[in-house]
Amino acid sequence: MPFFCYFREQFYPLDTPILQSNDLGLLRGYGLFDYFRTYNGIPFRFEDYWARFTNSAASLGLEVPLSEVGVRSILQRLYDLSEEREVAYRLLLTGGYAPDGLSVSQPNFIIRTEALPVDNPEGRKKGIKVIPYEYVRDLPYVKSTGYVHLIKMRTELKQESAADLLFYKNGLVSELTRSNIFIVRSGILITPSKDALRGITRKVVMEKAVGRYPVEERDITLAEVLAADEVFTTSTTKWVMPVTMVGDTKIGSGLPGPVTAELLAALENEFVAYGRSEIGSRKSAG
Ligand SMILES: *Cc1c(COP(=O)(O)O)cnc(C)c1O
């Protein structure tokens, strides 16, 4: 249970205040992050998350102060300190301290272990409701720390018994606030080609679809979503989550569909098997 974070060569209990208030992440929202977790005690697809994180950092002109190897050893140490079987990790990179409130000199890089996200088995069984929301993220390939719209809309989401927002702009959908979207139409899997984060779960699902369903990456209109046979969303925390209501419109039969269920099962199998075949893999995960 003891979760720690790493910052400038030190490890701290998670509740330690470590940042000054002139950090550009706080002052200007200049920051990015990544979020992943272990399966069988091993960070799932770390190389993919690391590639996305370093690309995001490069897009914002921020230098990541550690190498992949250095970060891997910190992840191991944080895992050991946690004494948990499975943990979630957050990499957080901000513009750093700026006495003038604008200039980047030394980015701040924090690595945190956290408890696993709260699961939503009910949602996976019945599907979730999302509300269309006219917005497209800027710098959509950067996992930035800006989630203003989600947090601002939390009360309304609760009132509508909705789980999330579905971003669309000029008639085209892009993603949910923290997850990607797929639709199923006549046995074809379709996901937006642009304006959405390159989700690692999206990538794994597309791999799992090979040999089962054709996949198209292209523009999707909101009207197509409403008329789809099935809709689902993917993320590290949601896995494959059926979407059965979009606003007041029921999707398909209103129940999670067979393609969604098959891809969810394929993904779950991948998690269960993860790292199991590696020779000399890390110490028993319990
Ligand atoms: C994190 C995130 C996703 C999903 O990415 P995963 O790598 O599958 O977790 C999609 N869209 C946004 C905006 C995100 O922040």
PDBQT file of the ligand as one rigid body, heavy atoms in Angstrom, charges set to zero:
ROOT
HETATM    1  C1  LIG A 301      -5.141   8.478 -22.171  1.00  0.00    +0.000 C 
HETATM    2  C2  LIG A 301      -6.094   8.921 -23.231  1.00  0.00    +0.000 A 
HETATM    3  C3  LIG A 301      -6.633   8.022 -24.190  1.00  0.00    +0.000 A 
HETATM    4  C4  LIG A 301      -6.443   6.506 -24.110  1.00  0.00    +0.000 C 
HETATM    5  O1  LIG A 301      -5.130   6.087 -24.234  1.00  0.00    +0.000 OA
HETATM    6  P1  LIG A 301      -4.621   4.681 -23.635  1.00  0.00    +0.000 P 
HETATM    7  O2  LIG A 301      -3.195   4.659 -23.986  1.00  0.00    +0.000 OA
HETATM    8  O3  LIG A 301      -5.391   3.598 -24.307  1.00  0.00    +0.000 OA
HETATM    9  O4  LIG A 301      -4.889   4.714 -22.159  1.00  0.00    +0.000 OA
HETATM   10  C5  LIG A 301      -7.398   8.562 -25.223  1.00  0.00    +0.000 A 
HETATM   11  N1  LIG A 301      -7.674   9.881 -25.294  1.00  0.00    +0.000 NA
HETATM   12  C6  LIG A 301      -7.199  10.765 -24.373  1.00  0.00    +0.000 A 
HETATM   13  C7  LIG A 301      -7.538  12.209 -24.509  1.00  0.00    +0.000 C 
HETATM   14  C8  LIG A 301      -6.404  10.302 -23.316  1.00  0.00    +0.000 A 
HETATM   15  O5  LIG A 301      -5.959  11.184 -22.403  1.00  0.00    +0.000 OA
ENDROOT
TORSDOF 0
